[in-house]
Amino acid sequence: MVGAGTLAGTPSQHAAPPEFLWWQRGLIYQVYPRSFQDSDADGVGDLPGITSRLDYLRWLGVDALWLSPIYPSPMADFGYDISDYTAIHPIFGTMEDFDRLLAEAHLRDIRVIMDYVPNHTSDQHPWFVESRSSRDNPKRDWYIWKDAAPGGGPPNNWLGHFGGTGWEWDETTGQYYYHAFLPEQPDLNWRNPDVQCAMLEVMRFWLDKGVDGFRVDVLWHVIKDDKFRDDPPNPDHVPSLGPYSALDHVYSTDRPEVHEVVQMMRRTLDEYGGGERIMIGELYLPLERLMSYYGVNGDGAHLPFNFHLIRLPWTAGVVKQAVDSYENALPAGGWPNWVLGNHDRQRIVSRIGLAQARVAAMMLLTLRGTPTLYYGDEIGMPDVPIPPDKVQDPYERNVPGLGLGRDPCRTPMQWDGCANAGFTDGEPWLPISHDFATQNVDGELEDRRSTLKLHQRLIELRRSQPALSVGDYVPLELAEDVFAYIRRYDDVRFLTALNFSHETRAFPLRALRGCLEISTMLDGEGDEVGDALQLRGNEGVVIRLA
């Protein structure tokens, strides 16, 4: 039997370009603009506010800033219902404010990634206003319209993510239109060449401005079954996950033809300097289906988002198996990526506690692949309970009481201990965590062992060591509650060992020797390590091997 601390498999052998690209080496930081920094006291974050915090992001070590939607929108789904793809919502500022943000970010070597929402528009978008005006309007086929089923009712059983049927009856023209989310978000018909051209021109508009890429919203939804067959029941349905999970969405999502659309988007990006402009796909899919979005010979998304760490039980064995399976499944040349949190999911601190969230941060920043960090996770922000009269999210309003609402993970960034955590001089659009006076950026900057300092140190180490940013991943045998692996590049090797337990655990190093580079406890740096490694409860370490 292979003992703990010995090699348990071969290093990853996935090909990489001769010179690694910025997004392979770098860290992506997601900002939810409504909640990052308010500059005009209306209680909602904005572009000038983000610009004012760029020096913080540069200090932290951010390589790219991903902005959730900032386009004009009725805000039925807080910006994911877009009424104009090539403008800025006044609540966030002006196009001049965006241009300044982009220029100031680039001056600090921070790229800017836009949220691109190709699956649906707002029902107030001029395209849809035309489409629903009559059955013979030239833009009728830009959306998905169907007659009622024989005997009446929706054309099939497709559901909306936020509850209820995915079909909305239009009295004026006597047909249903499909919406995968809210009725205010009608789905575009990407089988129509005119839609393809119009939406690719949206990409070119922002690329011409100099943005560095796109995170593509719900990419697996973009093409639907052309026969409009019913989705079958989901045999693994869990009622607590909401009514949408009652079906297996094999006909309403992830159709084979979607990859033709992905290739169109990728070719458009490649017109602007192959590899330097990044395409990230939002994809909640099983591993084998996720991998297909890399495309054939790498002509798909650069980074199909890997959300598996968000959804798994937090145990060393489960996480190790997920990491190893993901590494083994990657296609040749496919670059990995890792995510612990985003604007749709419970924050990592609320899932596993602050102590283990520090362990998770070490894992995120030392695994092979591009990490994405959600704003506020670097200071250990938790989900914030939202009183019923303060709920904003339509998901919670439509499907209440299941804990599916997204407001708790979208609350304002906690900058300091002053009123409203330094986020706004007005009334914040969502409540701020009760602990903001002690848990905030300014306070954690003064604490040498804070969660913020841990993130900054890990990011700095990752940036300075090719072994940790682009090196091979070498799995080690699982020890009791300890997930460990080696990262190596040329003759430089680092061992990461992560204790998923609240108790002390031993990890046999056997023939390995080295010195402690960093601990999640932020102590003991430089200590010699050999034979048996003793990990305190909730401790992770990175060891520079001899």
Secondary structure, DSSP 8 states (H G I E B T S, - for coil): ---TTSB-S--------SS--HHHHS-EEEE-GGGT--SSSSSS--HHHHHHTHHHHHHHT-SEEEE---S----TTTTSS-S-TTS--TTT--HHHHHHHHHHHHHTT-EEEEEE--SB--TTSHHHHHHTT-TTSTTGGGB-EE---TTSS-SS--B-TTSSBSEEEETTTTEEEE-SS-TTS-BB-TTSHHHHHHHHHHHHHHHHHT--EEEETTGGGSS--TT-----B-TT--GGG-GGGGB--TTTS--TTHHHHHHHHHHHHHTTSTTTSEEEE-----HHHHHGGG-GGG-S-SEE---HHHHS---HHHHHHHHHHHHHH--TT---EEES--TTS--HHHHH-HHHHHHHHHHHTTSSSEEEEETTGGGT-------GGG---HHHHHSTTSS--SGGGS------SSGGGGS-SS--SS---TTTTTSSHHHHHS-TTSHHHHHHHHHHHHHH-HHHHTSEEEEB--BTTEEEEEEEETTEEEEEEEE-SSS-EEEEEEEEEEEEEEETT---TT-EEEEEEEE-TT-EEEEEE-
